[in-house]
Amino acid sequence: MSSTVFDRLEQWDSELATLSIVQTNSIVEVSKLVAERPYPPNLIEEYSNKQILQSISKSSPTLGANLARHAFNDGEEAGIHDSKRFLEFCDEVEKMRILRTQAPSLKLKTELFQVHSFCEDVISQISEVQCDLSNILENYEQVKKRTDSLHNSCTSLMNETTDLLNCAENISGRLQYFDELEEITRRLSSPVVSVTSDSFVPMLARLDECINFMQQHQDYKDATVYLAKFDLALSKALGLVRTYIVGVFKSVSESILQAQKASVLETHPSVYYGKFKSQGCKVKIILEELEQRALKNHEFSALLSDCHLSYFQQRITLIMPVLSEYLSSLEKQCSRDISSLIRSGSLYVCQICLDEYQLYVHFFSTGGHAISQILNSLCSYFYEFVRPICIRLVHLETLTSLCDILSNEILENKVKLHEGVLVEFASMVRLLLQDIQQRFIYRAQKYIHSDIAAYKPVGGDLAYPDKLVLARRIGIGLERGLNEIQSPLSEVASVSSIGSSKSQSTASPADQHAMWYPTVRRTLLCLSKLYHCVDRSIFESISQEAIMECIKSLQSAAKLIAAKQGNLDSSLFLIKHLLILREQLIPFEVEFSVKETVLDFSRTKEKARELFSHKKRTKIFNLDRTNALLEFLLEGAPELREMTLNSKKDVDLVLKTSCEELILHLTSMLTHPLSVLLDKFRNFQQLGESVRKASITKQPFADPQALHKEIENTLNLMKSKVPVIFESMQTYLIYTETVQILFRPVRLNIHNQFQELQGCISQYFQETDRLIIACPSAEEISFALMYTFPTAT
């Protein structure tokens, strides 16, 4: 039972009756007082006596024994005289002992019973309190449930109220789109509605929002009906905008045209741009709204297209007559100067395109196709105006000037500054440039055929070397006159100025263009004009043809000069102009090579020859693999080959051949007796060795005196002819270094011929005959050639 009580007490402390801090502190203090309660007075006295005795015994054992004995003696003095008294005494002592021993326990027992009764009272009170608390808890739970129910009900009502408010606001917000129809319809039906008013653009925006809302919520009641009405209102509003913008463009155009008829304005189109720009502020805001909605709504896009079309029509109506009048007047002013016409017309159209683009940007920010149409119309008109003029041109100089104007002045200088603006103008200029280049190519080819290939020289063209000699004399006279003029100033002139005057005075007029053969001059002129006007591949193709025809004309002229003046002048004429041609081709930074694809019929020719041979003829009608006709068809097909033609190499090859022919001709001229003599020796050497040794002295040419005479004639011929030949070569080739280069192999050939003759004489003649012949040795020949042939200075 005690355990149950203690459990209840613990439960009481922990759960049922939780004490406050003050109460807990009070219980602790009471517990301390109970724990230290005093002993009963008799127990305290006895205990104190014992303590005294024990302390005395501990301090003085003798004193303690005496005190005990004294107490015992006291008992004896009380009258213990017999056993009964002793027993009584013992009994009293026992009782006293028992009393003394059990008194605290009894007292404690009494106190415990008191405490127990107190605790039972406390427990009963705690039970009552616990019952009261249980009742309170039940009541609290009931109140809590009711409160929670009330809170939940309130919360639900609040949520429902909020939902209803939101729903009402949502419905109100959506009903606004339906309610806007009446207001928008009323404003559009008003007779004073104005597109330029401040409320019109917001009304368009609101109308656009209502249409988008109806399109997104077509499941709403009467949404389709309202959508149709909103579309009708939008069409009406856009109609007003269209009427206003088109009206503004037309009114401005009509005012400009009326002023033009009244001669109030000038004819230059730049005067018209101010009038149009002044109307830009009126329609700019509306056009911006249209452009913003054009990508989302096709009706706005259609309206914007109509505005572009109206703008395009009005601008073309204004500008095209002005452009036509300007070009007509320009054609009359520059009827003989096509270059000025093209330059002025192109710059004029370019400026109009720039002005039109700037004006268009002032009104619109999108829809580049509209401005493209305007610019294309202007450029097409100019192109159709000037193209017939350009394709009728025949002079290469004019075509070259036009190509230079369009490619450099217009495309490079003008168009590059406004690449993103002048796209249509640049396309037109390139197309016109291509037409001019095609015309240039055609005229160049015709020029090559008519003025180079078919050129017929007149008398003055073949007057070589007379015209060169005359030009050289004039050059020498001019040089002498220049020296006479500069002689008074020579004392104060610096060394550098004297050197420069020398270098200038040595230039001969014979090296100028006027002394060139006409086909060379025309070929180089044609190539120089083509080089900067056509593509590289086209230039290489035409230059190949021109150079080949020029070489053929030079060869034809050389033949005519050979028939008139001799082979020396003919060869020098051809070499001179080939050197000029090669030198003038160097500045052209092209390869002058062209690849051509040709059909090679050599195998076809060979197989055809085999087909008609006796061996193959018998197999023509064979019905097996040996059929000659079938073999011809299979193996005799022409081959497709690619050939590379290089005009520079052709010039070098013809020049090399001409120089070799000139060297051989000069060698033959200077050593003709010696060459005849060597030919006789060569013919004689073809005989047998025994015959040659026996009959050499019998040959007429082998007489020592005759051989000596032929050698002298050769040396005299060289001395007499070399100055004349050198003078003639100097006249043609101008530069002494070139003459020396050509003379060097001639000297070598002469030296070799003398060495060959020396070998023949040493082989067939005795010492006495050799002395008579007196053929010069190799050293003597070199020494004689050194003084016979002029050297470069």
MILUM-220001 format. One record per residue (C-alpha): x, y, z. Coordinates in steps of 0.1 Angstrom, whole numbers, plus 5000, padded with zeros to 4 digits. Example, Ala and Ser with C-alpha at 12.3 -4.5 7.8 and 13.67 -1.06 7.14 Angstrom:
2
512349555078/513749895071/
% end
This chain:
793
500050005000/502850235008/504250194973/500850284959/500750584980/504250684970/503350624934/500350844937/502451104954/504951094926/502151114901/500651394921/503951584920/504551514884/501151524867/498151584888/499151884909/502152064895/503452304921/504752654914/508252754923/507152924955/505252624966/508152394958/510452614978/508052605008/507952225008/511752215007/511952445037/509452225056/511351915047/514552075061/512752155094/511251805097/514651655091/516151855119/513451825146/514851785183/514851475205/512451445234/513751625265/514351295285/516251155256/518251465253/519051455290/519951095291/521851125260/523651415273/524551235305/525850945286/527851175264/529251335295/530151005310/531650885278/533651195274/534851175310/535750805306/537650895275/539451175292/539951015326/539150645329/539650655366/537150935370/534650745350/534850435370/534450635402/531250795389/529850455379/530750325412/529150625428/525950565409/525950195420/526550305455/523550535453/521550225445/522850045475/522050345496/518450325484/517750025504/518449705484/518649475512/517249155498/516748975466/513249085463/514349435464/517049355440/514649205416/512349495420/515249715414/516149515384/512649525372/512549895376/515849925360/514549705332/511449915329/513450225329/515750075304/512749965283/511150305288/514250485279/514850255249/511250255234/510350615243/511750765211/510250485190/506950525205/507150895202/508250845166/505450595161/502950855174/504451115151/504350875122/500650805128/500151175128/502051215096/500150925081/496851075090/498051405076/499251235044/495851065040/494151395043/496551545018/495851244995/492151284998/492451654991/494751574961/492151334948/489451594951/491751844933/492451584907/488751524902/488251904899/491151924874/489651644854/486351824852/488152144843/490151954816/486951814802/485352154802/488552294785/488352024758/484752104751/485452474750/488452414728/486452204704/483752464702/486352734697/488152544670/484852474653/484052844655/487552944641/487252694613/483852834604/485153184605/488153094583/485952914558/483653214557/486653454552/487953234524/484553214508/484253594511/487753644495/486853404467/483653574461/485453914460/488053784436/485453624415/483553944415/486654144405/487553884378/484053904364/484154274366/487554284349/486254054321/483054244318/485054554311/486054414278/482354364269/481554704283/484254874261/482354794229/479655054236/482155324244/484455244214/481455234191/480155564204/483555734199/484055594164/480555704154/481156054166/481356304138/484256484155/486456174158/490056264149/492956034142/495356284155/493656324189/495456204220/492755944228/492755774194/495955574198/494955454233/491555364219/493255154192/495354984219/492254904240/490454784209/493254554201/493254414237/489454354235/489854154203/492653944217/490553874248/487553764228/489753544206/491253374237/487853324254/485453234227/483752994251/482153284269/478553374262/478153594232/481953614228/481753544190/479153814186/481254074205/484353954185/482554034153/481454374166/485054454178/486454344144/483954574127/484954864150/488654784143/488054794106/486255124110/489155264130/491755134106/489655284078/489855624094/493655584098/494055474062/491955764049/493856014071/497455884061/496655854024/494956194025/498056344041/500356204014/497956303986/497456654000/501256714002/501856583967/499056783953/500357103970/503857033956/502456973921/500357283921/503257493933/505457333906/502857423879/502757773893/506557783891/506757863928/509257573935/512357473918/512657153899/515257003922/513656723943/515356823975/512957113977/510056863981/511456674011/510856964035/507156954027/506956584033/508956604065/506756874079/503856624078/505856354095/505056464131/501256424123/501456064112/504655934129/502955824161/500155644142/502655474119/504655354149/501555194164/500855024131/504354894128/504354754164/501054564158/501754464122/503654154131/500754024154/497654134134/497254094097/494754384095/497454624108/499954464084/497554514055/496954884065/500754934068/501154794033/498555024020/500355314036/503655204020/501855173987/500355513990/503755664000/505455483971/502855613946/503055973957/506855973958/507155823924/504656063910/506756353923/510256233917/510056053884/509156353862/511956553879/514456273872/513256233836/513556613830/516956623845/518256333825/516856473793/518456813799/521756633809/521656433776/521356753756/524156923775/526556623774/525556483740/529256453731/530656383765/529156053776/531456023806/530156353821/526556233814/527155903832/529056063861/526556343867/523556113862/524855853886/525656113913/522256273908/520455933912/522655843941/521756163959/518056103952/518355753966/519955893998/517356164002/514455913996/515855674022/516255944048/512656064041/511355714043/513055654076/511455984088/508055814084/508655444088/511055224108/510054894092/509054764058/512154804038/510454654007/508654984001/511755194000/513354913979/510454953954/511055333952/514755303948/514455013923/512055223902/514355523902/517455313894/515655113867/514555433850/518155563850/519455223838/516955203809/517855563800/521655523799/521955163788/521055233751/523655513751/526355293765/525854993743/526155213712/529655333721/532455233698/535455413712/537555223737/538655543754/535055623763/534255273775/537355283796/536355613811/532855483819/534255173836/536555383857/533755623867/531355343877/533855123895/536055383912/534155703916/530655553922/531155213937/534355263956/533955623968/530255683969/528555353975/530955234002/530055524024/526455414024/526555034019/523454954038/521355234021/522455223985/521954843979/519554893950/521655163935/524754953938/523054663921/522054893892/525555033889/527054683888/524554573862/525354883841/529054823846/528654463834/526854583803/529654833796/532254563802/530554333777/530354613752/534054683759/534954323754/533054313721/534654633709/538054523720/537754193701/536454383670/539354633675/541854343676/540454193644/540054513624/542854733636/545554473645/544954153627/543554313595/545954613596/547354703562/550554913566/551055223545/554255353531/555255553562/554655253585/557455053568/559955333563/562555163584/565255263591/564755603576/562255723602/564455593630/567455773616/565556093612/564156073647/567656003661/569056303643/566256523657/567056383692/570756463688/569856813677/567656863706/570356743729/572856983715/570457273718/569657183754/573357163762/573857513746/571057653766/572357503799/576057593793/575757943809/574357793840/576857503843/579157703866/576557733893/574757403887/575357123912/576756783903/573356613908/571556863885/574156803858/573756423861/569956453859/570156673828/572456423812/570156143819/567156343805/569056453774/570056103764/566455993759/565855953722/562556023705/563055693686/562055513718/558855703721/555355563711/555255753678/558155533665/556455213673/554755003647/551055083648/549854733657/552254733687/550955063699/547354963694/547854633711/549454783742/546855063742/544054813741/545554593768/546154893791/542554993788/541254643793/543454573823/541554793848/538154733833/537554363831/538154053852/541553893852/540453573834/538753773806/541754003803/544153703799/541953553772/541653873752/545353953758/546353613744/544453683712/545754043709/549353953715/549253663690/547653893663/550254163671/553153913666/551553793633/551354153621/554954223631/556053913612/554054023581/555554373583/559054223588/558554023555/557554343537/560654523551/562854223541/561654253506/562354623505/565354683528/566854333534/566954073561/569054283585/566454563588/563654303588/565254113618/566154433637/562554563631/561054243645/563454223675/562954593683/559154563686/559254223703/561554373730/559154663733/556154433736/557854213762/558954513782/555554673782/553854353793/555754343825/553654593844/550554383839/550454163870/548853863852/550253533839/549053583804/548153213803/544953063791/543752713793/541852583763/540052253757/540552123722/539751813702/542751613691/542051443658/545551293654/544350943665/541250973643/543451063613/545750773620/542850523623/541250653592/544450603573/544650243586/540950193577/541650263540/544850053539/544749733520/544949523551/541949683568/539849723537/539249353534/537849343570/535249613567/532449363562/533549113587/530849013612/533148953642/535449143664/537949203636/535549443618/537649733606/534849983607/533849893642/537449913653/537750263637/534650383656/535850253689/539550343687/539450643663/537350883684/538951223689/540651293722/539751593745/542851773756/543552073777/546152323763/547752603781/548652903760/550953163774/551353483754/554553593773/556253263764/555053303728/556653653727/559953513742/559953223718/559453443687/562053683701/564553403706/563953273671/564353613656/567653683676/569053343664/568153423628/569753763631/572953613646/573153363618/572453633592/575153863607/577653583608/576953493572/577253863562/580553913579/582153583570/580653493537/583953413519/585053213549/581753033551/581952933514/585552813519/584552603549/581652453530/584152333503/586352183530/583352003545/582351863512/585851753506/586051583539/583251363530/585551183505/587750893515/590950953535/593250823508/591551033481/591751343503/595451323510/596251263473/593951523457/593951813482/596552003462/594551953431/591452133444/591052493431/590052623465/593152463482/595652693466/597552863494/597453203476/593753173470/593253073507/595253373518/593253603496/589953463510/591053513545/592053873538/588753933520/586953803551/588954033575/588454333552/584754253550/584454243587/586254573591/584054743566/580654593575/580854583613/580554963618/577654983594/575854693611/576554833645/575155173635/572055013621/571554803652/572155113674/569455293654/566955013659/567754893694/568755233710/570755083739/574354973733/574054693759/571454523738/573554553707/576554403725/574354113737/573454033701/577054083689/578553843715/577353523698/578353673664/581953713676/581853363690/580653213656/583353403637/585953283662/584752923658/584852943620/588453063620/589352783644/587652533621/589652673592/592852663612/592152293619/591652213582/594852403573/596852223599/595451883587/595951913550/598852163544/602552163550/604352423570/605452623539/601852643526/600652743561/603053033560/601753143527/598153103538/598853303570/595753203588/595453393621/595753193653/593153183680/594853463700/595153673669/591553613660/590353713695/592554023694/591254113659/587654063670/588154273701/589154573679/586854503651/583654483671/582654783692/582454743730/579854873753/580655203770/
% end
